[in-house]
Amino acid sequence: MASPLPNEKELYEKIEKEKITIPASIGDLFFHHIGNDVYAISLIASSHVTGDDKEPIPIEDGQKILKHCEAIRVFLKNLYEATRPK
């Protein structure tokens, strides 16, 4: 799990206080693209850590995990570049 930002609580308070929002289309992109990749990653990993024999992750599944992580990274980079002020 990712570590929280040092001022994460304050950021959430600011977002709530100033009623900062994002367009629905951006939210949909986050939930659709990131959600799908994260779900695939959790399915792959959980099949190995919750089973009775708890086998190591095979190379093919490790490659799938890396592929999904790269897809998340590319998506976030593209989203950042598309939404930052010009």
C-alpha positions as CSV (number, residue, x, y, z in Angstrom):
1,M,0.0,0.0,0.0
2,A,1.2,3.5,-0.8
3,S,2.3,5.7,2.0
4,P,0.1,8.7,2.6
5,L,1.4,12.2,1.7
6,P,2.8,14.1,4.7
7,N,0.0,16.6,4.4
8,E,-2.7,14.3,3.0
9,K,-5.3,15.1,5.7
10,E,-4.9,18.8,5.0
11,L,-5.3,18.3,1.3
12,Y,-8.5,16.4,1.8
13,E,-9.8,19.1,4.1
14,K,-8.9,21.8,1.5
15,I,-10.7,19.8,-1.2
16,E,-13.8,19.6,0.9
17,K,-13.7,23.2,2.2
18,E,-13.1,24.7,-1.3
19,K,-15.4,22.2,-2.9
20,I,-12.8,21.3,-5.5
21,T,-14.1,19.0,-8.1
22,I,-13.0,17.3,-11.3
23,P,-15.1,16.8,-14.4
24,A,-17.1,13.7,-14.5
25,S,-15.2,12.5,-17.6
26,I,-11.9,12.5,-15.7
27,G,-13.5,10.6,-12.8
28,D,-14.9,8.1,-15.2
29,L,-11.4,7.7,-16.8
30,F,-9.9,7.0,-13.3
31,F,-12.5,4.5,-12.3
32,H,-12.6,2.7,-15.7
33,H,-8.9,2.6,-16.7
34,I,-7.2,2.5,-13.3
35,G,-9.9,0.4,-11.7
36,N,-9.7,-2.3,-14.5
37,D,-5.9,-2.6,-14.2
38,V,-5.9,-2.6,-10.4
39,Y,-8.6,-5.3,-10.4
40,A,-6.5,-7.4,-12.8
41,I,-3.4,-7.0,-10.7
42,S,-5.3,-8.0,-7.5
43,L,-6.8,-11.1,-9.1
44,I,-3.4,-12.2,-10.4
45,A,-1.7,-11.6,-7.0
46,S,-4.5,-12.9,-4.8
47,S,-4.7,-16.2,-6.6
48,H,-1.2,-16.9,-5.4
49,V,-1.4,-15.5,-1.8
50,T,-4.8,-16.8,-0.8
51,G,-4.5,-20.4,-2.0
52,D,-3.8,-23.3,0.2
53,D,-0.3,-23.9,-1.1
54,K,0.6,-20.1,-1.5
55,E,2.8,-20.7,-4.5
56,P,5.2,-18.0,-5.8
57,I,3.9,-16.0,-8.7
58,P,4.9,-17.6,-12.0
59,I,6.9,-15.6,-14.5
60,E,4.0,-15.3,-16.9
61,D,1.7,-13.8,-14.1
62,G,4.6,-11.5,-13.0
63,Q,4.8,-10.2,-16.6
64,K,1.0,-9.6,-16.6
65,I,1.4,-7.6,-13.3
66,L,4.2,-5.5,-14.8
67,K,2.1,-4.9,-18.0
68,H,-0.8,-3.7,-16.0
69,C,1.4,-1.5,-13.8
70,E,2.9,0.1,-17.0
71,A,-0.6,0.7,-18.4
72,I,-1.5,2.5,-15.2
73,R,1.7,4.6,-15.4
74,V,1.1,5.5,-19.0
75,F,-2.5,6.4,-18.3
76,L,-1.6,8.7,-15.4
77,K,1.1,10.4,-17.4
78,N,-1.3,11.0,-20.3
79,L,-4.0,12.2,-18.0
80,Y,-1.5,14.6,-16.3
81,E,-0.3,16.0,-19.5
82,A,-3.9,16.4,-20.9
83,T,-5.2,18.2,-17.8
84,R,-2.4,20.5,-16.7
85,P,-2.7,24.2,-17.5
86,K,-1.3,25.3,-20.8
